[in-house]
């Protein structure tokens, strides 16, 4: 399918793995942490800095009109996007550079982009947007299995999950001015705790096959 795909995800719901398996099935590139490396290579930001602030909004000291300014720059063209750095925090500038990179890879052809407000940044490409979630118990089990050597207790893992989701939510809402994880912003939301990662991939593939077909019954 000749489409740009974005995947938003709760921490521990298997978003990266689902994106990786979907990319392999479709034979298209996946961009997750790869975006940090590409952005660092094409900007003055160090990859270590981008990783440190990844999917976090600016600190309270730097909050202000940044989110609005960034949103205006993303929506605009020409000088509004070429020179958006006046009065913006380092986080805002980094987000704009990463947004440039997202647009660049999307312009090259079909791909999957994970998180980082991709559905908002790439809306001009008319992407298909998925969101993966699961209840806390399922996410704790998944992360404990994946990070078996982390030494974290279940309670500490739960706090890490809550903290990561809180950061992702604030980041998304700061830059997109929309609510993170709200069903109306996505084409499909999938509970991986019920269907698993492979089940989520199958559902996404089915949706992509049917996407765009006009086969709706009339309202009764």
C-alpha positions, 0 to 999 in steps of 0.5 A: 500500500502506497501510504505513510503509516504512523503508530502512537503507543503506550509504553510497554504496549509493543509499539516498536515491535509491531511497527518493525514486524509491519514494516517487514511485512510491507517491505517499507522502512521503519523510523523510530530511534532512527529519527534521532540519528538522522536528525543529528546527522542533518542538524547541529543537535547531538544525538545524545541530546535528542535522546535525552529530550525524546518525547518530552515537552520543554521544562517549566522554565521554557514553557510559554508560546513555544508550542504555539510557535512550533505549531504555526511553523509546522503549518506554514511554508516558506520562511515560517518553516525555514527560520522558526528558531526565534524565541524557541527553546532548545526542545522546540528547535529540536522538535522542528528539526526532527519534524523536518526529518520526518517530512523528508523521509515521508516525501521519499515514499511509504514508511512507518513512523513511530510516535513523536507526534508523527500523525500531526507532523505528517498530516499533509501526507494523509497518513494512516494513524494507529494507536497501540495500548494495553492495560497496566498489568499486561504492559508490566509483564511485557516490560519485565520480560523484555528487561529481565536484567534491569533489576526493577520490581513490578512497582518500579516498572509500573512507575516507569511506565506511568512516567513515560506515558505522562511525558509522551502525553504532555509532549503530544498535547504541547505540540499538537494541541490535541489529546494523546491517545484519543480514539478520534485522532487515529484510524484504529486503536488496538489493545495488544493485551487482548490480541498480542503484537502479531494480532495487532500487525494482522489487524493493521494489515487488514485495515490497510487492505480495506482503507479507502474503500467506500462500502458503507451502509446508509444511515438508518 
